[in-house]
Amino acid sequence: MSQEPAVAAPITPEYCHFFKTLLVEELELENNYLRLHYGQAAIIGRLALQSAHFFLENVRVRSLPENCSLPEGAVSLLLLGLTREKAIEQRVSTGCYCIVRGEVVLCNVLHSNSSTLTARGVNEQFASLAHDPIAQKQFLSKLRLTHKPAIDLWFIQPIDKPEDLLTRRLKIRGLTVR
């Protein structure tokens, strides 16, 4: 059985003009980029540095059912625009918990200097291939191989008690069971 998402007519997403609370997992594990969040997001995680690039690792949320909760640091998102100097200025360092605010984008992992894509851009390119369903499937497959979700960073700040904050925010969203 294929892991390919069903190809359906895309709906052009509306830009999210508020910092929607999302989990690292919700962005990193989304395999259908037509459904990726489009716009601003606020994400809580643990800051990590790998190969001179900053990432935001997931935080384990124990209030979620066990089958919905990954171990801490199991997945991570690339943070675009965070330099060592900016991290020092914002008083964040590797291993600290923080809240990141920025825009969700797709970053080309093969060509780091290429421009980023958004969910809207993916939907528009997909729609331009509406005459050829095979080309649409190939486009999505290739995109998953070359692009990964990332956060174009606007703000970052350290936080205490990340799991508690995440639990409260998820309760507001109605996602937790307790």
Order of alpha helices (4+ residues) and beta strands (2+ residues): beta-alpha-beta-beta-beta-alpha-beta-alpha-alpha-beta-alpha
